[in-house]
């Protein structure tokens, strides 16, 4: 009997080894993906673009048979750019609607509120927009919250890239800042100053102004910094606020007095659409520089061109970066589920760590240390191109991501 039991044990052990722990049949017929972002107010286009990007990916995947035979379904909610609302949304999406996966959110405050809740909800979230370095450097790397992944470029793009470009402009010595009065703006300005000082000790930072969310009148900020006669302005308001700020700067004649203006997320489609007339008339005099977390005219690859063609056909608009990051997040989930063979959180985390995935914006690599996606996005001048119905970024400066991404162990941002 003991001998028989031993043989049976070996047989069962072999069966366990040879049989995959999870099959496609173990997945639900419908995989639910919960998303959220701002869909109201001056920044609402970012949430709308998230919805459009994710919907395009989901429809493509479902049309091709789904993920291991399971179809995808999405529910998207308005975060209102409020941390408490975003946390409530995350809880609802998982605990009441039954989301298996989460993506999205805008703003530093929102992501820092949602991130710590994810272990309790036992879900993985891919963050597609929020830029604070603290999401990956502090919550993932230092605190060990492994449920967090970010597929978009963080504040390194807004700040360090700018300093690495403009260090080579010796005529620009006096910088002023007009920045968002919250984590994103303050960290971007701090990293820009620190990086610029490293390369250009001769540079001065002569003025700074801080604009809270929902600022509509930037004239006091513009007047305050221009009183210090800067050579250039570094600016981080985004979406509709960026458009209002730049239009008001034109009205006040700012571009007649400065040599250069850096608009961190000015390369996003919504900002470019809003400024199309001014750019076509060359009102910025070739002085407006920008970047984004993805720009529609780069990279010039078959994959990106095909993505834009499908997006235009479906939505009659160009994708902004929150569209591309959301589209790519859905495909990252697909790759992780197929690799893990399940929706179990620990397996998905293991599958995503170290993953390389080809996206419209180029190949992304999720660093195992901090779960930050590493990929390159250029910066350039905002300009008119007759081949496009909206402005583009031209005279591109392409700096490899490895040259400007902060690396562990992460020193404090001061």
C-alpha beads as a LAMMPS data file, in Angstrom:
LAMMPS data file: protein, C-alpha beads

414 atoms
413 bonds

1 atom types
1 bond types

-500.0 500.0 xlo xhi
-500.0 500.0 ylo yhi
-500.0 500.0 zlo zhi

Masses

1 110.0

Atoms # bond

1 1 1 0.000 0.000 0.000
2 1 1 2.887 2.329 0.863
3 1 1 4.531 1.478 -2.460
4 1 1 1.276 2.172 -4.321
5 1 1 0.880 5.495 -2.500
6 1 1 4.413 6.466 -3.468
7 1 1 3.786 5.666 -7.138
8 1 1 0.526 7.603 -7.047
9 1 1 2.328 10.560 -5.480
10 1 1 4.914 10.542 -8.268
11 1 1 2.179 10.354 -10.895
12 1 1 0.340 13.271 -9.326
13 1 1 3.553 15.280 -9.065
14 1 1 4.349 14.644 -12.719
15 1 1 0.823 15.592 -13.684
16 1 1 1.167 18.870 -11.741
17 1 1 4.497 19.643 -13.434
18 1 1 3.297 18.804 -16.920
19 1 1 -0.084 20.519 -16.621
20 1 1 -0.148 24.320 -16.860
21 1 1 -1.451 25.776 -13.574
22 1 1 -4.007 27.869 -15.460
23 1 1 -5.606 27.321 -18.846
24 1 1 -7.580 29.684 -21.035
25 1 1 -10.701 27.947 -19.769
26 1 1 -9.940 29.294 -16.277
27 1 1 -10.225 32.895 -17.435
28 1 1 -13.631 34.576 -17.245
29 1 1 -15.534 34.956 -20.485
30 1 1 -15.277 38.730 -20.057
31 1 1 -12.196 40.458 -18.666
32 1 1 -13.243 43.757 -17.115
33 1 1 -10.921 46.751 -17.398
34 1 1 -11.637 49.763 -15.211
35 1 1 -10.299 53.154 -16.223
36 1 1 -10.485 56.685 -14.936
37 1 1 -9.235 60.125 -15.873
38 1 1 -10.440 63.688 -16.013
39 1 1 -13.399 64.096 -18.382
40 1 1 -14.667 67.458 -17.133
41 1 1 -13.245 70.963 -16.970
42 1 1 -10.281 72.511 -18.801
43 1 1 -8.348 69.221 -18.858
44 1 1 -11.233 67.027 -20.038
45 1 1 -9.721 66.135 -23.390
46 1 1 -7.120 63.971 -21.651
47 1 1 -9.801 61.670 -20.277
48 1 1 -11.630 61.607 -23.602
49 1 1 -8.406 60.655 -25.366
50 1 1 -7.817 57.889 -22.802
51 1 1 -11.247 56.500 -23.598
52 1 1 -10.634 56.662 -27.352
53 1 1 -7.186 55.060 -27.164
54 1 1 -8.311 52.255 -24.872
55 1 1 -11.497 51.641 -26.865
56 1 1 -9.520 51.294 -30.089
57 1 1 -7.204 48.721 -28.502
58 1 1 -10.065 46.784 -26.901
59 1 1 -12.031 46.645 -30.138
60 1 1 -8.963 45.456 -32.052
61 1 1 -8.229 42.745 -29.502
62 1 1 -11.845 41.574 -29.298
63 1 1 -12.105 41.440 -33.104
64 1 1 -9.020 39.226 -33.182
65 1 1 -10.495 36.748 -30.696
66 1 1 -9.800 38.447 -27.373
67 1 1 -7.182 37.387 -24.846
68 1 1 -6.918 33.610 -24.678
69 1 1 -10.510 33.543 -25.880
70 1 1 -11.839 36.080 -23.346
71 1 1 -13.431 39.312 -24.541
72 1 1 -12.604 42.670 -23.000
73 1 1 -15.049 45.164 -21.500
74 1 1 -14.251 48.655 -20.201
75 1 1 -15.896 51.024 -17.743
76 1 1 -14.407 54.536 -17.517
77 1 1 -15.069 57.113 -14.788
78 1 1 -14.350 60.812 -14.276
79 1 1 -11.702 61.388 -11.601
80 1 1 -12.460 65.126 -11.618
81 1 1 -8.738 65.594 -10.839
82 1 1 -9.663 64.983 -7.179
83 1 1 -7.741 62.356 -5.141
84 1 1 -10.744 61.419 -2.991
85 1 1 -12.941 60.946 -6.048
86 1 1 -10.279 58.816 -7.739
87 1 1 -9.928 56.527 -4.717
88 1 1 -13.706 56.160 -4.536
89 1 1 -13.763 55.325 -8.256
90 1 1 -11.048 52.685 -7.860
91 1 1 -12.944 51.016 -5.037
92 1 1 -16.193 51.060 -7.007
93 1 1 -14.585 49.690 -10.153
94 1 1 -13.082 46.714 -8.316
95 1 1 -15.482 46.001 -5.473
96 1 1 -18.806 46.733 -7.182
97 1 1 -18.280 46.580 -10.937
98 1 1 -15.758 43.733 -10.718
99 1 1 -12.761 45.142 -12.631
100 1 1 -9.910 42.696 -13.058
101 1 1 -7.451 45.383 -14.238
102 1 1 -7.120 49.149 -13.817
103 1 1 -5.574 51.919 -15.927
104 1 1 -5.494 55.688 -16.301
105 1 1 -5.579 58.739 -13.985
106 1 1 -4.215 62.252 -14.429
107 1 1 -2.217 64.393 -11.991
108 1 1 0.331 63.752 -9.296
109 1 1 -2.066 64.083 -6.381
110 1 1 -4.512 61.594 -7.864
111 1 1 -1.963 58.878 -8.599
112 1 1 -0.362 59.220 -5.161
113 1 1 -3.786 58.678 -3.583
114 1 1 -4.739 55.693 -5.745
115 1 1 -1.385 53.877 -5.639
116 1 1 -1.436 52.869 -1.940
117 1 1 -4.985 51.480 -2.276
118 1 1 -4.057 48.941 -4.951
119 1 1 -2.637 46.224 -2.637
120 1 1 -5.870 46.321 -0.632
121 1 1 -7.865 45.964 -3.863
122 1 1 -5.440 43.262 -5.056
123 1 1 -5.269 44.725 -8.547
124 1 1 -2.565 45.888 -10.946
125 1 1 -2.919 49.402 -12.344
126 1 1 -1.018 50.792 -15.316
127 1 1 -0.816 54.560 -14.907
128 1 1 -1.079 56.260 -18.274
129 1 1 -0.585 59.952 -17.589
130 1 1 0.324 61.148 -14.059
131 1 1 3.936 62.320 -14.055
132 1 1 5.233 62.594 -10.487
133 1 1 8.467 60.724 -9.937
134 1 1 7.191 59.736 -6.488
135 1 1 4.772 57.208 -7.982
136 1 1 7.562 54.895 -9.120
137 1 1 10.550 56.121 -7.100
138 1 1 8.809 56.228 -3.719
139 1 1 5.723 54.016 -3.860
140 1 1 7.246 51.204 -5.926
141 1 1 11.010 51.316 -5.371
142 1 1 11.141 52.530 -1.754
143 1 1 7.815 51.321 -0.327
144 1 1 7.503 48.152 -2.390
145 1 1 3.978 48.646 -3.765
146 1 1 4.370 46.282 -6.700
147 1 1 0.829 46.715 -8.050
148 1 1 1.856 50.018 -9.685
149 1 1 3.219 50.270 -13.245
150 1 1 3.590 53.448 -15.303
151 1 1 3.619 53.331 -19.095
152 1 1 4.048 57.084 -19.651
153 1 1 7.170 59.220 -19.274
154 1 1 7.409 60.939 -15.864
155 1 1 8.664 64.431 -14.990
156 1 1 12.081 63.469 -16.348
157 1 1 10.636 64.365 -19.758
158 1 1 9.358 67.770 -18.691
159 1 1 12.500 68.923 -16.937
160 1 1 15.717 66.983 -17.475
161 1 1 15.260 66.791 -21.260
162 1 1 14.770 70.563 -21.394
163 1 1 17.967 71.216 -19.443
164 1 1 19.969 68.809 -21.615
165 1 1 18.805 70.669 -24.730
166 1 1 19.072 74.265 -23.546
167 1 1 22.440 73.866 -21.865
168 1 1 23.765 74.272 -25.397
169 1 1 22.161 77.711 -25.811
170 1 1 24.926 79.929 -24.334
171 1 1 23.045 83.137 -25.085
172 1 1 20.261 82.138 -22.674
173 1 1 21.385 82.896 -19.131
174 1 1 18.291 84.189 -17.318
175 1 1 15.410 81.754 -16.787
176 1 1 11.999 82.351 -15.228
177 1 1 9.365 79.750 -14.348
178 1 1 5.576 79.774 -14.615
179 1 1 4.582 76.470 -13.131
180 1 1 1.709 74.452 -11.748
181 1 1 1.359 74.997 -8.023
182 1 1 1.418 71.314 -7.101
183 1 1 3.820 68.379 -7.238
184 1 1 4.145 68.146 -11.012
185 1 1 5.099 71.781 -11.512
186 1 1 7.291 72.094 -8.445
187 1 1 9.264 68.913 -9.140
188 1 1 9.677 69.752 -12.838
189 1 1 11.053 73.197 -12.017
190 1 1 13.360 71.790 -9.325
191 1 1 14.770 69.080 -11.621
192 1 1 15.201 71.553 -14.460
193 1 1 17.137 73.973 -12.262
194 1 1 19.316 71.251 -10.742
195 1 1 20.159 69.718 -14.126
196 1 1 20.781 73.089 -15.770
197 1 1 23.073 74.198 -12.940
198 1 1 25.044 70.973 -13.336
199 1 1 25.845 71.834 -16.953
200 1 1 25.651 75.643 -16.817
201 1 1 26.759 77.189 -13.519
202 1 1 26.483 80.619 -15.175
203 1 1 22.693 80.379 -15.564
204 1 1 20.438 82.451 -13.272
205 1 1 16.873 81.680 -12.215
206 1 1 15.476 85.155 -11.869
207 1 1 11.755 84.669 -11.173
208 1 1 9.081 82.070 -10.525
209 1 1 5.285 82.135 -10.427
210 1 1 2.903 79.398 -9.305
211 1 1 -0.501 78.711 -10.867
212 1 1 -3.017 76.410 -9.124
213 1 1 -5.412 74.109 -10.971
214 1 1 -8.141 75.919 -12.931
215 1 1 -6.177 79.150 -13.374
216 1 1 -7.868 81.216 -16.085
217 1 1 -6.058 84.541 -15.843
218 1 1 -2.296 84.191 -16.104
219 1 1 -1.601 87.893 -16.626
220 1 1 -0.405 88.475 -13.016
221 1 1 2.033 85.571 -13.347
222 1 1 3.290 86.789 -16.723
223 1 1 3.722 90.366 -15.505
224 1 1 5.579 89.252 -12.386
225 1 1 8.156 87.144 -14.171
226 1 1 8.615 89.539 -17.106
227 1 1 9.450 92.326 -14.650
228 1 1 12.700 90.413 -14.019
229 1 1 13.597 90.490 -17.742
230 1 1 14.238 86.777 -18.336
231 1 1 15.812 85.441 -21.515
232 1 1 13.575 82.368 -21.440
233 1 1 10.543 80.939 -19.671
234 1 1 10.042 77.390 -18.411
235 1 1 6.347 76.483 -18.082
236 1 1 4.311 73.443 -17.020
237 1 1 0.555 74.285 -17.122
238 1 1 -1.060 71.812 -19.484
239 1 1 -4.155 71.175 -21.620
240 1 1 -6.566 74.124 -21.814
241 1 1 -4.555 76.039 -19.239
242 1 1 -1.454 75.884 -21.474
243 1 1 -3.444 77.276 -24.398
244 1 1 -4.814 80.137 -22.289
245 1 1 -1.379 80.936 -20.861
246 1 1 0.300 81.097 -24.264
247 1 1 -2.466 83.189 -25.819
248 1 1 -2.259 85.649 -22.934
249 1 1 1.527 85.771 -23.315
250 1 1 1.033 86.793 -26.946
251 1 1 -1.420 89.533 -25.947
252 1 1 1.124 90.921 -23.496
253 1 1 3.913 90.885 -26.084
254 1 1 6.009 88.369 -24.168
255 1 1 7.369 86.688 -27.308
256 1 1 8.747 90.020 -28.503
257 1 1 10.925 90.196 -25.389
258 1 1 12.195 86.649 -24.778
259 1 1 14.438 84.326 -26.751
260 1 1 12.704 81.050 -25.925
261 1 1 9.670 79.526 -24.187
262 1 1 9.543 75.897 -23.012
263 1 1 6.010 74.475 -22.685
264 1 1 6.548 71.069 -21.143
265 1 1 3.420 69.306 -22.441
266 1 1 2.867 71.725 -25.320
267 1 1 3.454 68.914 -27.808
268 1 1 0.205 67.220 -26.829
269 1 1 -2.439 67.194 -29.563
270 1 1 -4.977 69.162 -27.544
271 1 1 -2.528 72.033 -27.014
272 1 1 -1.408 71.969 -30.637
273 1 1 -5.016 72.018 -31.846
274 1 1 -5.782 74.968 -29.575
275 1 1 -2.823 76.962 -30.873
276 1 1 -3.144 76.086 -34.573
277 1 1 -4.054 79.584 -35.776
278 1 1 -1.307 81.276 -33.798
279 1 1 1.294 78.778 -35.026
280 1 1 0.143 79.080 -38.653
281 1 1 0.606 82.878 -38.403
282 1 1 4.059 82.412 -36.797
283 1 1 3.003 84.494 -33.810
284 1 1 5.409 82.589 -31.561
285 1 1 8.291 83.627 -33.872
286 1 1 9.896 80.182 -33.750
287 1 1 10.556 80.575 -30.021
288 1 1 8.048 78.054 -28.667
289 1 1 9.548 74.671 -27.729
290 1 1 7.677 71.690 -26.347
291 1 1 7.542 67.977 -25.753
292 1 1 4.930 65.441 -24.605
293 1 1 4.844 61.811 -23.508
294 1 1 4.214 60.849 -27.136
295 1 1 4.054 63.106 -30.181
296 1 1 1.981 62.292 -33.233
297 1 1 4.741 62.908 -35.805
298 1 1 7.364 60.673 -34.129
299 1 1 8.603 57.975 -34.417
300 1 1 8.319 57.668 -38.183
301 1 1 7.704 53.921 -38.136
302 1 1 5.162 51.674 -39.870
303 1 1 3.610 50.841 -36.487
304 1 1 3.087 54.471 -35.503
305 1 1 1.811 55.469 -38.945
306 1 1 -0.661 52.563 -38.942
307 1 1 -1.845 53.460 -35.426
308 1 1 -2.475 57.065 -36.420
309 1 1 -4.311 55.963 -39.577
310 1 1 -6.614 53.658 -37.578
311 1 1 -7.154 56.312 -34.914
312 1 1 -8.016 58.995 -37.463
313 1 1 -10.409 56.640 -39.238
314 1 1 -12.172 55.777 -35.984
315 1 1 -12.216 59.138 -34.206
316 1 1 -11.413 61.786 -36.871
317 1 1 -8.726 63.197 -34.571
318 1 1 -5.035 62.735 -33.987
319 1 1 -4.103 60.826 -30.804
320 1 1 -2.555 62.735 -27.951
321 1 1 -0.192 61.051 -25.539
322 1 1 -2.877 59.873 -23.106
323 1 1 -4.517 58.114 -26.070
324 1 1 -1.304 56.365 -27.066
325 1 1 -0.406 55.412 -23.491
326 1 1 -3.904 54.033 -22.869
327 1 1 -3.858 52.114 -26.153
328 1 1 -0.442 50.690 -25.259
329 1 1 -1.527 49.881 -21.679
330 1 1 -4.306 47.622 -22.957
331 1 1 -1.827 45.755 -25.144
332 1 1 0.580 45.487 -22.200
333 1 1 -2.207 43.850 -20.197
334 1 1 -2.818 41.459 -23.096
335 1 1 0.850 40.462 -23.210
336 1 1 0.990 40.022 -19.426
337 1 1 -2.151 37.866 -19.266
338 1 1 -0.945 35.664 -22.101
339 1 1 2.432 35.273 -20.391
340 1 1 0.990 34.603 -16.937
341 1 1 -1.921 32.523 -18.186
342 1 1 -4.168 34.063 -15.544
343 1 1 -5.496 37.253 -13.979
344 1 1 -3.860 36.531 -10.645
345 1 1 -2.139 39.720 -9.432
346 1 1 1.213 38.214 -8.444
347 1 1 1.493 36.496 -11.820
348 1 1 0.665 39.670 -13.729
349 1 1 3.244 41.633 -11.752
350 1 1 5.892 39.035 -12.537
351 1 1 4.909 39.067 -16.213
352 1 1 5.081 42.857 -16.501
353 1 1 8.396 43.257 -14.677
354 1 1 11.163 43.448 -17.273
355 1 1 8.684 43.229 -20.156
356 1 1 9.586 44.806 -23.473
357 1 1 6.627 45.715 -25.642
358 1 1 6.479 47.355 -29.050
359 1 1 4.100 50.337 -29.084
360 1 1 3.206 53.161 -31.494
361 1 1 5.484 55.426 -29.441
362 1 1 8.368 52.966 -29.686
363 1 1 9.584 50.021 -27.638
364 1 1 8.914 50.257 -23.907
365 1 1 10.767 48.405 -21.175
366 1 1 9.247 48.123 -17.690
367 1 1 12.129 48.413 -15.239
368 1 1 11.812 45.697 -12.563
369 1 1 13.162 48.036 -9.874
370 1 1 10.503 50.742 -10.073
371 1 1 8.014 49.557 -12.740
372 1 1 8.655 52.673 -14.824
373 1 1 8.409 52.204 -18.591
374 1 1 11.583 53.382 -20.309
375 1 1 11.163 54.823 -23.811
376 1 1 12.396 57.847 -25.737
377 1 1 10.320 60.895 -26.645
378 1 1 11.936 63.872 -28.417
379 1 1 11.402 67.605 -27.975
380 1 1 11.303 70.295 -30.630
381 1 1 9.938 73.579 -31.908
382 1 1 6.200 74.002 -32.350
383 1 1 5.718 74.740 -36.057
384 1 1 3.348 74.584 -38.986
385 1 1 3.707 71.778 -41.514
386 1 1 1.391 71.741 -44.568
387 1 1 1.356 67.934 -44.424
388 1 1 -0.597 68.063 -41.147
389 1 1 -3.882 69.754 -40.198
390 1 1 -2.410 70.757 -36.843
391 1 1 1.042 71.934 -35.707
392 1 1 3.876 69.491 -35.203
393 1 1 7.138 69.435 -33.299
394 1 1 10.013 70.068 -35.688
395 1 1 13.795 70.452 -35.463
396 1 1 13.544 67.491 -33.111
397 1 1 16.134 66.850 -30.428
398 1 1 16.131 63.108 -29.735
399 1 1 17.933 62.252 -26.504
400 1 1 17.921 58.537 -25.584
401 1 1 15.799 57.795 -22.529
402 1 1 18.714 56.112 -20.808
403 1 1 20.511 59.458 -20.810
404 1 1 17.832 61.378 -18.949
405 1 1 15.855 58.898 -16.843
406 1 1 16.746 59.005 -13.154
407 1 1 18.013 55.663 -11.901
408 1 1 17.895 53.867 -8.549
409 1 1 18.839 54.592 -5.846
410 1 1 16.955 57.839 -6.377
411 1 1 18.397 60.914 -4.663
412 1 1 15.906 63.386 -3.165
413 1 1 14.561 66.087 -5.462
414 1 1 15.496 69.419 -3.898

Bonds

1 1 1 2
2 1 2 3
3 1 3 4
4 1 4 5
5 1 5 6
6 1 6 7
7 1 7 8
8 1 8 9
9 1 9 10
10 1 10 11
11 1 11 12
12 1 12 13
13 1 13 14
14 1 14 15
15 1 15 16
16 1 16 17
17 1 17 18
18 1 18 19
19 1 19 20
20 1 20 21
21 1 21 22
22 1 22 23
23 1 23 24
24 1 24 25
25 1 25 26
26 1 26 27
27 1 27 28
28 1 28 29
29 1 29 30
30 1 30 31
31 1 31 32
32 1 32 33
33 1 33 34
34 1 34 35
35 1 35 36
36 1 36 37
37 1 37 38
38 1 38 39
39 1 39 40
40 1 40 41
41 1 41 42
42 1 42 43
43 1 43 44
44 1 44 45
45 1 45 46
46 1 46 47
47 1 47 48
48 1 48 49
49 1 49 50
50 1 50 51
51 1 51 52
52 1 52 53
53 1 53 54
54 1 54 55
55 1 55 56
56 1 56 57
57 1 57 58
58 1 58 59
59 1 59 60
60 1 60 61
61 1 61 62
62 1 62 63
63 1 63 64
64 1 64 65
65 1 65 66
66 1 66 67
67 1 67 68
68 1 68 69
69 1 69 70
70 1 70 71
71 1 71 72
72 1 72 73
73 1 73 74
74 1 74 75
75 1 75 76
76 1 76 77
77 1 77 78
78 1 78 79
79 1 79 80
80 1 80 81
81 1 81 82
82 1 82 83
83 1 83 84
84 1 84 85
85 1 85 86
86 1 86 87
87 1 87 88
88 1 88 89
89 1 89 90
90 1 90 91
91 1 91 92
92 1 92 93
93 1 93 94
94 1 94 95
95 1 95 96
96 1 96 97
97 1 97 98
98 1 98 99
99 1 99 100
100 1 100 101
101 1 101 102
102 1 102 103
103 1 103 104
104 1 104 105
105 1 105 106
106 1 106 107
107 1 107 108
108 1 108 109
109 1 109 110
110 1 110 111
111 1 111 112
112 1 112 113
113 1 113 114
114 1 114 115
115 1 115 116
116 1 116 117
117 1 117 118
118 1 118 119
119 1 119 120
120 1 120 121
121 1 121 122
122 1 122 123
123 1 123 124
124 1 124 125
125 1 125 126
126 1 126 127
127 1 127 128
128 1 128 129
129 1 129 130
130 1 130 131
131 1 131 132
132 1 132 133
133 1 133 134
134 1 134 135
135 1 135 136
136 1 136 137
137 1 137 138
138 1 138 139
139 1 139 140
140 1 140 141
141 1 141 142
142 1 142 143
143 1 143 144
144 1 144 145
145 1 145 146
146 1 146 147
147 1 147 148
148 1 148 149
149 1 149 150
150 1 150 151
151 1 151 152
152 1 152 153
153 1 153 154
154 1 154 155
155 1 155 156
156 1 156 157
157 1 157 158
158 1 158 159
159 1 159 160
160 1 160 161
161 1 161 162
162 1 162 163
163 1 163 164
164 1 164 165
165 1 165 166
166 1 166 167
167 1 167 168
168 1 168 169
169 1 169 170
170 1 170 171
171 1 171 172
172 1 172 173
173 1 173 174
174 1 174 175
175 1 175 176
176 1 176 177
177 1 177 178
178 1 178 179
179 1 179 180
180 1 180 181
181 1 181 182
182 1 182 183
183 1 183 184
184 1 184 185
185 1 185 186
186 1 186 187
187 1 187 188
188 1 188 189
189 1 189 190
190 1 190 191
191 1 191 192
192 1 192 193
193 1 193 194
194 1 194 195
195 1 195 196
196 1 196 197
197 1 197 198
198 1 198 199
199 1 199 200
200 1 200 201
201 1 201 202
202 1 202 203
203 1 203 204
204 1 204 205
205 1 205 206
206 1 206 207
207 1 207 208
208 1 208 209
209 1 209 210
210 1 210 211
211 1 211 212
212 1 212 213
213 1 213 214
214 1 214 215
215 1 215 216
216 1 216 217
217 1 217 218
218 1 218 219
219 1 219 220
220 1 220 221
221 1 221 222
222 1 222 223
223 1 223 224
224 1 224 225
225 1 225 226
226 1 226 227
227 1 227 228
228 1 228 229
229 1 229 230
230 1 230 231
231 1 231 232
232 1 232 233
233 1 233 234
234 1 234 235
235 1 235 236
236 1 236 237
237 1 237 238
238 1 238 239
239 1 239 240
240 1 240 241
241 1 241 242
242 1 242 243
243 1 243 244
244 1 244 245
245 1 245 246
246 1 246 247
247 1 247 248
248 1 248 249
249 1 249 250
250 1 250 251
251 1 251 252
252 1 252 253
253 1 253 254
254 1 254 255
255 1 255 256
256 1 256 257
257 1 257 258
258 1 258 259
259 1 259 260
260 1 260 261
261 1 261 262
262 1 262 263
263 1 263 264
264 1 264 265
265 1 265 266
266 1 266 267
267 1 267 268
268 1 268 269
269 1 269 270
270 1 270 271
271 1 271 272
272 1 272 273
273 1 273 274
274 1 274 275
275 1 275 276
276 1 276 277
277 1 277 278
278 1 278 279
279 1 279 280
280 1 280 281
281 1 281 282
282 1 282 283
283 1 283 284
284 1 284 285
285 1 285 286
286 1 286 287
287 1 287 288
288 1 288 289
289 1 289 290
290 1 290 291
291 1 291 292
292 1 292 293
293 1 293 294
294 1 294 295
295 1 295 296
296 1 296 297
297 1 297 298
298 1 298 299
299 1 299 300
300 1 300 301
301 1 301 302
302 1 302 303
303 1 303 304
304 1 304 305
305 1 305 306
306 1 306 307
307 1 307 308
308 1 308 309
309 1 309 310
310 1 310 311
311 1 311 312
312 1 312 313
313 1 313 314
314 1 314 315
315 1 315 316
316 1 316 317
317 1 317 318
318 1 318 319
319 1 319 320
320 1 320 321
321 1 321 322
322 1 322 323
323 1 323 324
324 1 324 325
325 1 325 326
326 1 326 327
327 1 327 328
328 1 328 329
329 1 329 330
330 1 330 331
331 1 331 332
332 1 332 333
333 1 333 334
334 1 334 335
335 1 335 336
336 1 336 337
337 1 337 338
338 1 338 339
339 1 339 340
340 1 340 341
341 1 341 342
342 1 342 343
343 1 343 344
344 1 344 345
345 1 345 346
346 1 346 347
347 1 347 348
348 1 348 349
349 1 349 350
350 1 350 351
351 1 351 352
352 1 352 353
353 1 353 354
354 1 354 355
355 1 355 356
356 1 356 357
357 1 357 358
358 1 358 359
359 1 359 360
360 1 360 361
361 1 361 362
362 1 362 363
363 1 363 364
364 1 364 365
365 1 365 366
366 1 366 367
367 1 367 368
368 1 368 369
369 1 369 370
370 1 370 371
371 1 371 372
372 1 372 373
373 1 373 374
374 1 374 375
375 1 375 376
376 1 376 377
377 1 377 378
378 1 378 379
379 1 379 380
380 1 380 381
381 1 381 382
382 1 382 383
383 1 383 384
384 1 384 385
385 1 385 386
386 1 386 387
387 1 387 388
388 1 388 389
389 1 389 390
390 1 390 391
391 1 391 392
392 1 392 393
393 1 393 394
394 1 394 395
395 1 395 396
396 1 396 397
397 1 397 398
398 1 398 399
399 1 399 400
400 1 400 401
401 1 401 402
402 1 402 403
403 1 403 404
404 1 404 405
405 1 405 406
406 1 406 407
407 1 407 408
408 1 408 409
409 1 409 410
410 1 410 411
411 1 411 412
412 1 412 413
413 1 413 414
